[in-house]
Amino acid sequence: MLKLQIPGQKNLNLSHLVLDYNGTLAIDGKLISGVKERLISLARTLKIHVITADTFGNVKQELAHIPCTVYVLSSTHQDKEKMNYVKSLGSDHTLAIGNGCNDCLMLKQSALGLAVIQAEGAFSQTLLAADIITPDILSALDIIRYPLRLVATLRV
């Protein structure tokens, strides 16, 4: 569990990290260099969930050595399915990271939402739904690994 006391805001007790795959953890279906090591490190503190449409059909292979749950979306309403996945985990205990249109509701639903902007870009409404915007996934994962960075960014 990741416990955060943020001055001027409510305290957070986070148990789950939910991540989009393509555009967030991966580019063109391939895991971004440095992500694997960071996720393995974060898995000591948070339960990792990767939620994806699996556009390239290789998500389970790419994440095989990372302790995480992989959830492949089944509906045509992926935004709502991602949001409901977060609800099922307990929104108040979930941190989510994404970049696309179908991540917007997931970030809003989470206790803490991070958006990343990378090679694929980011949907403008998803950026507005995020609590924090980072330039890339490595920065986003590092801000979680070093929680005082979160506190510094979110304090009132």
PyMOL commands that set and color helices and strands:
alter all, ss='L'
color gray80, all
select helices_A, chain A and resi 35-42+59-62+78-89+91-93+101-109+124-129+137-145+147-154
alter helices_A, ss='H'
color red, helices_A
select strands_A, chain A and resi 2-4+12-14+16-20+26-27+30-31+47-52+69-72+94-98+112-116+132-134
alter strands_A, ss='S'
color yellow, strands_A
deselect
rebuild
show_as cartoon
